[in-house]
Amino acid sequence: MSRTKASFWLGVLLFSALSACNQTPPGDQPPPGGNCPTGGEGTLRVSLSGLPPGVPARARLEGPDLSREIGESQTLTVPAGPYTLRAERTADTHPIVRQAFVPTAPQASTCVRRGQEATLSLGYRLIPTSGRLWMGESLSHRVYGFPRSALGTPSLVNPDPNANTQAYMALTFDQEGNLWVARQYRSEPHLYRYPAASLAGGNPIPDRRINIGGLDQNTRPNDLAFDEQGHLWIAVYDADTIFRLDRDQLAGAGSGPTTLVPRVLLSVDGPSTLAFDREGNLWVGRGEAGTLQEPALLRYDRGRLGRSIPATEAPDRTLIALHWNRNNRLGNSDLAFDREGNLWVMSYLSGTLYRLTPGELSGVGTQTLEPSVRIFLGNGRLSGMAFDESGGLWIAYGAGQFARLSPDQLRQSSQNPLTPAQVFQVPREGNIDRYPHSLAFFPAPAGSPLYARWP
């Protein structure tokens, strides 16, 4: 073969190879606008399914010179061209807790041609953990879910589900409705995550089993709280430390036992409870009424939480309540913020709730004060509370009971035992009373500072 012919065929081969590299692989379609002509009008049917009557979708339709919110199925006359429908999570309305729905796919695209009809369809599904009040149980180490339909009239209510988990001291939800719990036994990982879908039944399987690097296997966490960025903070009373596991660490952990090394450590003497305010500051309940240590509330401002804080660095705010005996001090078995920014503090032994206003919480340094509201319930073993959508406060109410305080009952102090507006009974198992703890709603109420809130 001559040199000229050889050069010719080499060029043909190179051109063919380059052309093959630029071809669209089988099964991959070019963007809708790539072969979707404009000009004229067509018909677009938008189908949104899976939502109960009266619950609007949250979707946006985008196309040629068009961007609009879509809340329900409809048929539109639109300019010809490419269209994309993007859906977002949504929820219904309810006075106690909402049901939450997520799209089955993030978006759908199509081409509307002149004089023709095209369809865009997206569906929604219910998050199984939504629309329920959740709580742990101290003796059987299970998690109870109570549907909102069972929370209207005080009665004996059966949990649904009655989930066989490893929950012992604390539980919390992320924004997707997955349940995070502190472990039960010493031989097991410190933390578990149960996917929302698994909690539709009684025997959920965790998809995260996490050990906290540097924490002894025999030491268990006391409380869990997510910050606004999705980082998980873990209070460990016996270790005098609060640990932070970052969002990317949690996402990357496998379903088998995984050790994660905390990226931030806060050295705090006896941290019992955690809560974030709407500014992102971390509040820590230290100690508990009835112990020798003086219970206190500590605030670590948001700007300091990006690094570890040694014990030699004081918190930004320390609050101690006036008291007349050991059992009536400011106890810290749980913390919760309401919509107005008041911090509620629960005392396990004295059966008392305390309200601290934003004004009392502000400032710096150490202060001894008398809380603006002190509600005496006269019932010990208070170990969990959560606000509902109407501002009512649900509490663990001792042996085999949980209860709701109405918004009116939360407005003023009571020195005599206050009976909650609604008291519910949890069935006994055999002859043994059950002790609820760590109450939580999913989604958390709109306007609350909780990470699991939905708009």
C-alpha positions in Angstrom: 0.0 0.0 0.0 1.3 3.4 -0.9 2.1 6.0 1.8 -0.7 8.2 0.4 -3.4 5.5 0.7 -2.1 4.6 4.2 -2.5 8.1 5.3 -6.0 8.3 3.9 -7.2 5.1 5.7 -5.5 6.3 9.0 -7.5 9.5 8.7 -10.8 7.6 8.1 -10.1 5.4 11.2 -9.4 8.4 13.4 -12.5 10.2 12.2 -14.7 7.1 12.9 -13.2 6.8 16.4 -13.8 10.4 17.2 -17.4 10.2 15.9 -18.1 7.1 18.1 -16.9 9.0 21.2 -19.4 11.8 20.5 -22.4 9.6 20.0 -25.1 9.4 22.7 -24.9 6.0 24.5 -27.9 3.7 24.1 -30.7 4.5 26.6 -29.5 8.1 27.3 -31.7 10.7 25.8 -30.5 14.2 24.9 -32.0 17.2 26.9 -35.6 17.9 26.0 -34.6 21.1 24.2 -32.1 19.2 22.0 -34.7 18.0 19.5 -37.8 19.8 20.8 -38.9 22.6 18.4 -40.5 25.8 19.6 -43.2 27.8 17.9 -46.9 27.5 18.1 -48.9 26.0 21.0 -49.7 22.5 22.4 -51.4 20.9 25.3 -49.7 19.8 28.5 -51.4 17.6 31.0 -49.8 17.8 34.5 -50.6 14.8 36.7 -49.8 14.9 40.5 -50.9 11.8 42.4 -50.5 10.1 45.8 -51.8 13.0 48.0 -55.0 12.8 50.0 -57.8 15.2 49.0 -57.1 18.7 50.1 -53.4 18.4 50.4 -51.7 20.6 47.8 -48.6 19.4 46.0 -45.5 21.7 45.9 -44.3 21.6 42.4 -42.8 24.0 39.9 -43.3 23.8 36.1 -40.6 25.4 33.9 -40.6 25.8 30.1 -40.2 28.4 27.4 -40.8 31.8 29.1 -42.7 30.0 31.8 -42.1 29.3 35.5 -45.1 28.7 37.8 -46.1 26.9 41.0 -48.4 23.8 40.5 -50.5 22.6 43.4 -52.7 20.1 41.7 -53.3 18.1 38.4 -54.4 20.3 35.5 -54.4 20.7 31.8 -52.7 23.7 30.2 -52.3 25.3 26.8 -48.6 26.2 26.6 -46.1 27.4 24.0 -44.4 24.5 22.3 -41.0 23.4 23.7 -39.3 21.5 26.5 -40.9 21.4 29.9 -39.7 20.1 33.3 -41.8 19.5 36.5 -39.9 19.5 39.8 -41.7 18.4 43.0 -40.8 19.2 46.6 -42.0 17.7 49.9 -45.3 18.7 51.3 -47.5 18.1 54.3 -51.2 18.4 55.3 -52.5 20.5 58.2 -53.4 19.2 61.6 -53.6 20.6 65.2 -51.3 18.0 66.6 -48.9 16.6 64.0 -48.9 16.7 60.2 -48.6 13.9 57.7 -45.6 14.4 55.4 -45.3 13.4 51.8 -42.2 13.2 49.5 -42.1 12.9 45.7 -41.3 9.5 44.3 -39.0 11.2 41.8 -37.4 14.6 41.9 -38.5 15.7 38.4 -40.0 14.7 35.1 -39.4 16.2 31.6 -41.2 16.1 28.3 -41.6 18.0 24.9 -44.8 19.7 23.9 -45.1 19.9 20.2 -47.2 22.3 18.2 -50.8 21.1 18.0 -50.1 18.0 20.0 -50.6 16.8 23.6 -47.9 15.7 26.2 -48.1 14.6 29.8 -45.9 15.2 32.9 -46.5 12.9 35.8 -45.1 12.9 39.4 -46.3 10.9 42.4 -46.1 11.4 46.2 -45.7 8.9 49.0 -46.4 9.1 52.7 -43.4 9.1 55.1 -44.5 6.3 57.5 -43.1 8.0 60.6 -45.1 11.2 60.1 -48.4 11.9 61.7 -47.4 10.2 64.9 -46.2 10.9 68.4 -43.1 8.8 69.2 -41.6 7.9 72.5 -39.1 5.4 73.9 -39.9 2.9 76.7 -37.4 2.5 79.5 -38.0 -1.2 80.5 -38.5 -3.0 77.2 -36.3 -0.7 75.2 -38.9 -0.4 72.5 -40.2 2.6 70.6 -43.9 3.4 70.6 -45.6 5.3 67.8 -49.1 6.7 68.4 -51.1 7.8 65.3 -52.7 11.2 65.6 -56.1 9.7 65.2 -55.6 8.1 68.7 -54.6 11.3 70.4 -57.9 13.1 70.4 -59.8 11.6 73.4 -57.9 10.5 76.6 -58.0 6.8 76.8 -56.0 3.6 76.9 -54.2 3.7 73.6 -52.2 0.9 71.9 -49.0 1.9 70.2 -48.9 1.5 66.4 -46.2 0.5 65.8 -44.7 -1.1 68.9 -41.3 -1.3 67.5 -38.6 -3.6 68.7 -35.6 -1.3 68.6 -32.5 -0.7 70.8 -33.7 2.7 72.1 -32.7 3.3 75.7 -31.9 6.9 76.7 -32.8 9.1 73.7 -34.3 9.4 70.2 -34.5 12.0 67.5 -35.6 12.4 63.9 -33.7 13.8 60.9 -35.5 15.7 58.1 -36.3 12.6 56.1 -38.2 11.0 59.0 -35.4 8.5 59.9 -35.2 7.6 63.6 -31.9 7.9 65.5 -31.7 6.2 68.9 -29.1 5.8 71.6 -28.4 2.1 72.2 -29.6 -0.3 74.8 -26.9 -2.8 75.8 -23.2 -2.2 76.3 -22.1 -4.8 73.8 -23.9 -2.9 70.9 -22.9 0.2 69.0 -23.6 3.5 70.6 -26.1 4.7 68.0 -28.6 3.2 65.6 -30.6 4.7 62.7 -33.9 3.2 61.6 -35.1 4.2 58.1 -38.5 5.7 58.1 -39.9 3.0 55.8 -38.8 0.2 58.2 -40.8 1.7 61.1 -44.1 0.9 59.4 -43.9 -2.5 61.1 -42.9 -3.8 64.5 -39.5 -5.3 63.7 -37.5 -2.5 62.0 -33.9 -3.2 60.9 -31.3 -0.4 61.4 -29.3 0.8 58.4 -26.7 2.6 60.6 -24.8 1.1 63.5 -22.4 3.6 64.8 -19.7 3.6 67.4 -18.3 6.9 68.6 -14.5 6.9 68.3 -12.8 7.6 71.6 -15.9 6.7 73.7 -15.7 3.6 75.9 -18.0 0.7 74.8 -19.4 0.6 78.3 -20.5 4.2 78.2 -23.9 5.2 76.7 -25.1 8.5 75.3 -27.7 10.5 77.2 -29.2 12.8 74.6 -29.1 13.5 70.8 -29.8 16.7 68.9 -29.3 17.7 65.3 -28.1 21.2 64.4 -29.3 23.3 61.5 -26.6 21.8 59.2 -27.6 18.2 60.0 -24.7 17.4 62.2 -25.6 15.2 65.2 -24.6 16.2 68.7 -24.4 13.5 71.4 -24.3 14.3 75.1 -22.5 11.7 77.3 -22.9 12.4 81.0 -20.4 9.8 82.2 -17.7 11.1 79.8 -18.2 14.8 80.6 -18.2 15.4 76.9 -20.5 16.4 74.0 -19.5 14.8 70.6 -20.3 16.0 67.1 -20.7 13.7 64.2 -20.9 15.5 60.9 -23.6 15.1 58.3 -21.3 13.6 55.7 -20.0 11.1 58.2 -23.5 9.9 59.1 -24.4 9.6 55.4 -21.3 7.6 54.6 -21.6 5.1 57.4 -22.5 1.6 56.4 -25.2 -0.7 57.7 -22.6 -2.7 59.6 -20.9 -1.5 62.8 -18.9 1.6 61.9 -16.7 3.7 64.1 -16.8 7.5 63.4 -14.3 9.9 64.9 -16.0 13.0 66.2 -14.8 16.2 64.5 -15.8 18.5 67.5 -15.7 17.8 71.2 -17.1 20.0 74.0 -15.8 19.3 77.4 -18.8 19.8 79.8 -19.2 18.6 83.3 -22.1 16.2 83.4 -24.1 17.1 80.2 -27.6 15.6 80.4 -29.7 17.2 77.7 -29.3 19.2 74.5 -31.3 21.8 72.5 -30.6 24.3 69.8 -32.3 27.6 69.6 -33.4 29.3 66.4 -30.1 31.2 66.2 -28.2 28.0 66.2 -26.8 28.3 69.8 -26.4 25.1 71.7 -28.1 24.8 75.1 -26.9 22.1 77.5 -28.7 20.9 80.6 -26.1 20.0 83.2 -26.9 17.7 86.1 -30.4 16.9 87.4 -32.4 17.9 90.4 -31.8 15.7 93.4 -28.1 15.1 92.6 -25.2 16.7 94.5 -24.2 18.7 91.5 -25.8 22.0 91.0 -28.0 21.7 87.9 -27.5 24.5 85.4 -28.3 25.6 81.9 -25.3 26.4 79.7 -25.2 28.2 76.3 -22.5 27.8 73.7 -22.9 30.3 71.0 -23.1 29.2 67.4 -19.9 31.0 66.4 -17.8 28.8 68.7 -19.3 25.4 67.6 -17.0 24.9 64.6 -14.1 23.7 66.8 -13.5 21.7 70.0 -13.9 23.5 73.3 -11.8 22.4 76.2 -13.0 22.5 79.8 -10.9 25.6 80.5 -13.2 27.7 78.2 -16.4 28.7 79.9 -19.8 28.7 78.2 -21.2 32.0 77.0 -24.1 31.8 79.4 -24.7 29.9 82.6 -28.2 30.0 84.3 -29.0 28.6 87.8 -32.5 28.8 89.3 -33.3 29.9 92.8 -34.3 26.9 95.0 -35.3 26.1 98.5 -34.3 22.4 98.7 -32.4 20.0 96.5 -35.4 18.4 94.8 -36.8 21.8 93.7 -33.8 23.0 91.8 -33.7 23.6 88.1 -33.6 20.0 86.8 -32.6 18.9 83.4 -34.3 15.7 82.3 -35.3 17.4 79.0 -35.2 20.7 77.2 -37.6 22.1 74.5 -38.1 25.4 72.8 -41.6 26.7 71.9 -42.4 28.9 68.9 -42.0 32.1 70.9 -38.4 31.2 71.8 -39.1 30.3 75.4 -36.9 27.4 76.7 -38.8 24.8 78.8 -36.9 22.7 81.3 -38.2 19.5 82.7 -37.2 18.2 86.2 -37.3 14.4 86.5 -37.5 14.1 90.3 -39.6 17.2 91.4 -42.2 16.8 88.6 -41.8 20.4 87.6 -41.6 22.4 84.4 -39.8 25.7 84.1 -40.1 28.3 81.4 -37.3 30.7 80.6 -38.1 33.6 78.3 -35.8 34.9 75.6 -35.0 37.9 77.8 -33.9 35.6 80.6 -31.9 33.5 78.2 -30.1 36.5 76.6 -26.9 38.1 77.9 -23.6 36.6 78.9 -22.0 35.2 82.1 -23.5 33.5 85.1 -26.8 34.4 86.6 -29.1 33.0 89.3 -32.7 33.7 88.6 -36.3 32.8 89.3 -37.9 31.3 86.2 -40.9 33.3 84.9 -43.2 30.2 85.0 -42.9 27.2 87.3 -45.5 24.5 86.8 -45.7 21.8 89.5 -47.2 18.6 88.2 -46.7 16.5 91.3 -45.7 13.5 89.3 -42.1 12.3 89.3 -40.3 10.4 86.6 -40.9 13.2 84.0 -38.4 12.3 81.2 -39.5 13.7 77.9 -41.6 16.4 76.2 -42.5 17.7 72.8 -44.6 20.6 71.5 -47.4 20.0 68.9 -48.6 22.1 66.0 -51.1 24.0 68.3 -48.5 24.9 71.0 -49.7 22.1 73.4 -46.9 20.3 75.3 -46.9 16.5 75.4 -45.0 15.0 78.3 -44.0 11.6 79.7 -46.2 11.4 82.8 -44.8 8.7 85.0 -45.7 5.0 85.1 -47.7 3.9 82.0 -48.8 7.4 81.1 -48.3 10.4 78.8 -50.2 13.6 78.8 -50.9 16.9 77.1 -50.8 20.4 78.6 -52.9 22.8 76.7 -51.5 26.2 75.7 -53.6 27.9 78.4 -52.1 25.7 81.1 -48.6 26.8 80.0 -49.2 30.5 80.6 -48.9 30.8 84.4 -47.2 29.1 87.3 -49.0 26.5 89.5 -47.8 25.7 93.1 -50.4 23.0 93.6 -50.3 19.9 91.4 -51.7 20.7 87.9 -53.6 17.9 86.1 -52.9 18.0 82.4 -55.8 18.7 80.1 -55.4 15.2 78.6 -53.9 12.0 80.1 -53.4 8.8 78.1 -52.7 5.3 79.4 -50.2 2.9 77.8 -51.1 -0.8 78.2 -49.2 -2.7 80.7 -47.2 -5.7 79.6 -48.1 -8.5 82.0 -48.0 -6.9 85.5 -45.3 -4.4 84.6 -45.9 -0.7 84.0 -44.1 0.9 81.1 -42.2 4.2 81.5 -42.3 6.5 78.4 -39.4 8.8 77.7 -37.9 11.0 74.9 -41.1 12.2 73.2 -40.9 13.5 69.6 -43.2 14.3 66.7 -42.3 13.9 63.0 -42.4 16.3 61.4 -41.6 18.7 64.1 -44.0 21.7 64.3 -43.6 24.5 61.8 -41.7 27.4 63.3 -39.8 25.3 65.9 -36.0 25.3 65.9 -35.8 21.5 65.6 -34.0 20.1 62.6 -36.9 17.8 61.8 -39.4 20.7 61.3 -41.1 21.1 58.0 -42.4 24.4 56.7 
